[in-house]
């Protein structure tokens, strides 16, 4: 009887171990580098319910969920030069040949990646045929696609297709009904996504606000009694010499 029980437990252990090993082998690393320009990003690993708040670059895997927090921005840089920019309060899922945007604003500049790459939202799918465009998803699941350069083919989830070229935008409501293309001002859109706005914060004057927002985001995510929020609050209350100098300079101004 004891031998039977031991064999059974051994079999269960082997099954669990092999399943875990298989799951680990199934992770597909993405050829994209995550850079956090400002603030913090919530990362939920594929196949896991655990969410971490990060402020540094890390390896991404197919199926990972990324969410930029308040006053946070990030970029994804692919190995072929393709670039994606992500504004605050944006939630996406990353895949090797697609991006799912659940909410928020994203911007794309494609280089070598072909027409197989897709942007999916709750109400439409965008097929890449061009280079530079924006995808925005509202809290009510309405989606807009605005093309600054090149062309993008869009298809509403409830029917309707359009090929958007430079200066044209299309909208899909929550049900997936696609509008007719409309014109927009490309200069205004380019200014919104200006290159200078997407460089990592380096000025010392930004340190004070960054420390404060780090604390706010951690407090909102985990609660003010969580050790991570407490440590962030202590850093804000007791800044280093560099941050103290920045505060003093800011008061003089």
N, C-alpha and C positions, 0 to 999 in steps of 0.2 A: 504493500500500500504506500509506504513511504517512498519507495523507488518510483512508483507511478507518479506520485505527486511531484517528486523532484524532476522527473522527465518533463512533466507538464510545465512546470515553472521555467525550466531551461528553454523549452520550445517557445514560450511566451516571450522570454527575454530576447531570444534570437530574432523573433518576429519584430519586436519593437525596435531593436537595434538596426536591423536591416531596413526597416521602414524609414527610420530617422536618417540613415546613411543615404538612402535613395532620394529622400526629400532634399538633402543637402546637395546632392549631385545634380538635381533638377534646376537649381538656381542658375539663371542665365545673366551673366554680367553684361551691362550695357557699355558701349563704347562712347559714353558721354560723361563729361566731368561736371559735377555740380559745384557752382561757386556762389556763395552767399554774399551779395553785394552789401546789404545792410539788414539788421535785425536777425530774426531766427526763422527756422523752418521746422515744421512737424514732419517726421519721417515714420511711416508705418511700413515695416518690411513685408514683402509678399509672403503669404501664408502665416502671418503672425497678427495677433490682436494687440501687441505691445506697440505703443507710440512713444518716440523720443523727440525731444526738442533739441535741435542741433544748431550750431552757429559756425561750423567748419565743414569743408568739403569732405565727401566720403564716397565710397564705391556704391553705385546704384545697380539694382537688379530688375529684370523684367517683372512688372507687376507691383513695384514699389509705389506707395502713395506719398506725394509731397504736398504740403500745404504751407504757404507763406503766411506768417502771422501779421499782426498789426504793424504798420510802418516797416515792412520787410520786403526785400526784393532779392531775386536770385536769377541765375542764368544756367542754362545747360549748353555746354560746348561739345559737339560731336567730333569724332576723329577726322571727318572729311571737311571740317570747317563750318558745317551747319550750326546755327546758333539760335537759341530760344531764350527769350526774356520773360520773366514771370513777375507780375506786380503783386502787391500785398493782398491778403485774403483770397488767394487763388488756390484751388485744389485740383491736382492733376494725378493721373496714373501714367507711368512711363512704360513703354514697350519698345522692342528693338526697331520696329517699323511703324509705330503709331504713338500718338499722345491722346489720352482721354482728358478733356477739360470738363470738370463738373461745375465749376463756378470760377468767376474772376476774369482777369485780362492777361493774355499772352501775346507775344510777338515773335515772328519767325523770319529768319533769313537763310534760305537754302542755297547750297552750292552744288554738290555732286549727287545728293540723294535724289533718286528718280521719282516717277509718278506712283510708285508702290507705297510710299509713305503717306499716312492719312492722319488727319486731326478729327477726332470724334467728340461730339458734345451730346447732351441729352436730346437735342432737337435736329441736328444735322451732321453730315459727314463732309469733310473737305479733302479733296484729292489734290496733291501738289503738282502744279504744272509751272510754277513760277518761283520767284525768289523772296519777296518781302511782303508780309501781310500781317494783319492783326486778327485774333479771334477773341471775342468777349462773350461771356455767359453771365446773365443776370441771376439774381437770387430766385427769380421766378422761372428759370430755365429757358429764357429767351436768348437766342444766339445771334451775333452779328459777325460777319466776315468782311474785312476791308482790305483791299489789295492796293499796295503802294507801288510795287513793281512786279512785272511778270503776269502770271495768270493762275487762278485757282478754280477748280471745278467743285461746285457745291451741290449737295443733294439733301433735300428735306426728308426727315424720317417718315413724313406722311405724304410724300410725293413732291414732285417739282425738282427741276434741275436748272442750273445756270453756270455759265462760264464767265467768271469775273476777271476783267483785265484792269490795268492801271487806272485808278481813280473811281472804281466801281465797288459798291458794297451791297450785300444782300442780308436779309433778316429772316429768321425762322422763329415762330412763336412756340410756346410750350408744347403744342400738339404736333409740331414738326412741319407746319405749313410754311412753305418758302415764299418770300416776297419777290417782286420783280427787282432787278438791279437798279440801284440809284447812285447818283454821283456824289462824291464828297471831296473836300479840300485835302489833297495829299500833303501839302506843306504843313498844315496844322497837325496832321497825324504824324508826320516825320518829327516835328518839334516835340510832340508828346513822348516819343521814344528816342529822343536825342542821345547820341553816343556818349556825350559828356555826363549824362545822368546815370550811366550804367557802368561806372568805374567804382571799384571798391572804395569805401570811405577811408580816407587816410588822414584828413585834417584833425589835429588834436581837439579843435573846438567841437567835433562831433562826438567825442568820447563820453561827455557828460550825458547827452541825450541817449546814446547807445546803451549805457549802463542802466539808465532808467527804463528804457523799453525792454531790455533783457529781463528786468525784474517784473515789469507789468505782464509780459507774455508768459513767463513761468508761473506767476501768481494766478493768472486766468486759466492756465492749463492744469496746474496741479493743486492750487489752493495756497493761501499765504502761509500755512503752517508746514508746507512741504520743505524738506531740507534744501532742495534746489532753489526755491524761491527765497528762502532765508539767506542763503549764501549770496544770491544776486543782490538782495537788499543791502547786505553788509558791504558789498563792493561799491554800491552806489553811495552809501552813507560814509564810507571810509575810502575815498578814491586815492590812487597813487599820486606821486608828485606831478606827473605829466597832466593828469586830469585836474588837479588842484590849480595848476598854472593856467589851464584852459578856462576854468571857472573864473579865476581872478581877472584874466584878460577880457572875458565876456562881460563881466560887471563894469569894467572901465569903458567899454564900448556903449 
